[in-house]
Amino acid sequence: MKKAFSIFTLLLLVAVTLHAQEKQPDWMRWHYLSESEMYNPSRGMNFVETDPPTGEPRFVAEFEPMQGVMIRYPLGIPTSLVAQLSNNCHVYCIVESYLQNSAQYDFQNVGVNMGNLSFVNAPTDSYWVRDYGPWYIFEDRHPAIVDNIYNRPREYDDEIPGVFANFWNIPMYGMRLEHTGGNMMEDGRGHGVSDDLVLQENNNNETNVRNKMRDYLGIDPYHITIDPQGDYIAHVDCWGKYLAPDKILIARMPQNNPRYQYYEQVAQYFETTNCCWGYPYHVYRVDEPGGSSLAPYTNSLILNKTVYVPIGNNTTYNNQALAVYQEAMPGYTIVGVNGSWQNTDALHCRTRGVMDFDMLFVDHRNVIFGEQEWQDSIPVVSKFIAYSGANLKQDSLLVYYSIDGDTYQTAHMTATGNPDEYVGYIKGYQGESSINYYVFGADESGHRYTQPVFADLDPHHFTIGAHEPTGELVITPDTLWFTQMGQERQFNIINETNEAVTIIDVVPEAPSFNLWDNTFPYTLQPGETLVVTINFQSAPGKDTYIPYEILVQTTLGDRIVMGMVLNTSLDSGFVIVGAPILEFNDPGDSPQQACMQNRFFGSQIPVKVLSVTENGTDYLSFEPHGTLPYTVEPADYFYLDVYVNAMVKGYVVTTFTVQTDQNDCTYSVAINEDLLSVTELSAEAKLYPNPTTGQFTVEGANVAKVEVYNLVGQKVHEAEGQVVNINAAEWHKGIYLVNIIEQNGAVVTKKLVVK
């Protein structure tokens, strides 16, 4: 009996234990939570959801320019590291007001640059500012913050994004997703990575997660992977890290580690997945000993041109990790940082960068890579976005390129006409050449940036396919850029024909150009290259490039090389392009097109077209190519279709004016009387009213059918009957030809004016 009771008691205890375990939360899901926090259901109860940004959001990457770094006091990092950070950028320390004196004492005691530190007074629950801090974005060109539901029930921590939105006085958008900063990495160009914790925390509604990340943060594609670490934290920064848009660091376990295969699975995913530049990621691996040995290497902080790497006690693994960072990020300073780290909680978790609100963003998306088919020049297209609002330095938008390992040379980039977009051309290579290049920009606020950020230490790279001679005389480059007095530029004349070609002379249009070291005529043998040096002797102004032609006279015909000289003297405003008089002598002349151009090249003033008005008469109608008011950017054109729509006798001249916010353009219009006169119809048929502003009628006892054509021969209407009512209210204003077909087959064509 006693034995049976003991067995019953044991079974009862097991059942109670299992029941208790069923009621417990998923312990592996939480990160350093007390038991009371685990049962706290308050996450998201006070969250305020907003509409997503109306502008285009861009989630800035950690490796982009940072104005500062956020930490929290009491600290989770060594005070000596705070001193290092304060010499890199501004430090924003979240601290409760009653602790500020203590923080100030600690910081001064270790040599923190106090002029580079700001206290932000707010209560917090923990020092994991990476997880609960604000997610900084640009909305179009303006800084903003995106807030999410913090996946821990910590009221004070959860309020920090709002604290900084007020601190910066910038908008904050509420994205209703449960998420955490440690499980998010982004490349600054729309790609992002998290492990599948983000799905578990949001009811496994993957569609909702992806839509929210796209709408609020601009993240698309969003790479959601397994958690290879398999630990309670499930944060991506514990096993992986973006080092550049095309580089990812992923930890590697020993082959005998039970988690080895999962790390390899994630690494293989990225090795076979394209980065934002169109080719597979370069995956760098950092070895970790596995188990409880300290190796928090991926949990590092990238801050401008320095990487702070948390290290453990194993010198061999530490040195290997630092070497991997140095290989992947040439030109950066790699700093190993000792501290009270864990494999699931280190330096990245306890800091958060603050993007530079005034950065210059070089966005060269169409990266050239692999083998390219032969062409005589390769266009490099990039956007330059100065978030400071400063003007770009037009002479500092450059493509640097090296051909077959030679010294880097530059190609000046010029506007394409698309917003913020510029193009430069790589030239002068041969078939099967190997080319390295990077893009550089600067603005008037002093901001500079390159893509790739490593510049010539790790540039973009491509090769050119084989090339057979074209049988032509090749001149490259075809444009020379001059920015200062005494500057020399060169172009090559390459004989790719099968016979000798004589260069008769090279004649610059501007007298301020000089030829150096060339005597003409000069005979080029097949395959030979002649280098022509041009020197500019006059002192130019600034901002505007004036085009001059350099005439190359050869026995195969003349060629033109453009000489572009920096000057502002031709800032001629909003001007008429082509003849300022429009002549209408035939029905086929209507409509005619007027063209104007914004020639504020140097001052870069946009022109707003406000209205188009006929002066004193009512013979014309107008269709602008765009809705008024219409903004014409520098170098862009404004087009206007002009129609004749009046009925007068005699040859007439009228004028119309295009009014803008800068200056007006006035056109003269000459109209032939035969175009405007409408012949009276015979008594057998009537067409009325003519001109018409809407409905008109064709009526006659002998009328069988009516056809209406526009002046380009398109039939716009057809009807049968003795009385035909036609609604022309939606037609374009102008002249139409009306064929009145009688019952005997006779056709009478009359003109109809639609006003």
URLIN-V713820 format. One line per field, one symbol per residue. psi: psi as a letter, one per 20 degrees, with the letter a starting at -180 (. if undefined). A space follows every 10 residues. Layout:
psi: ???
//
This chain:
psi: gggggggggg hgggggghgh hhiqrnhiiq olqrhhhhjo jipjhjpoqr qrqhaoqooq qhjrpphaqp rqpqqjqqhh hhgghiigaq poopqqhiig hgggggghhj kpnhikpppo oqqrhrjmhh hirqoprpod jpqrqpqrop kqmogggiih ghghghgilq qppoompprq hikpqqjiki qrprrjhhgh ilkknhgggg gghghhijoo qooorrohhk rhglphiiir pphrhjpppp qpqqhjphjg hhghggghgh hjppaijjrq qopqpppqir bjppmlhilr opockqpoop rbiohghghg ghhgghghmq iqppppoqam rrhjobghhj rpqoqoikrp oomngmppra pqqpqiqopo pqqooniiiq qqohjkoqpp qppkjrqprq pppqpiiqpj pqqrpprjrr pkqppqqrpq qqriiiqqqq prhicihmrq prqprqpqqi jroppprjpp ppiqqjqqqq qpopnkajrq ppogrooqgp iipqqpkppq qpppqpiqpp ppppppiqor crgppppqpo poprijrqqp ppooppqjik njboqppapj pppoiqhiip rqpqpqqokm ggilpqpopg rpppnirliq qqnqmqpqqp poqpirqpqp ppqpkrorpr pqprqqpopr jfrqppqqpp pphhhhqopp qrhhqqoqqo rqidqrpppq hjphqpppqr ijjppiqpqq rhopppojhj qqqbpqpooo orhjiqpppq pppp.
//
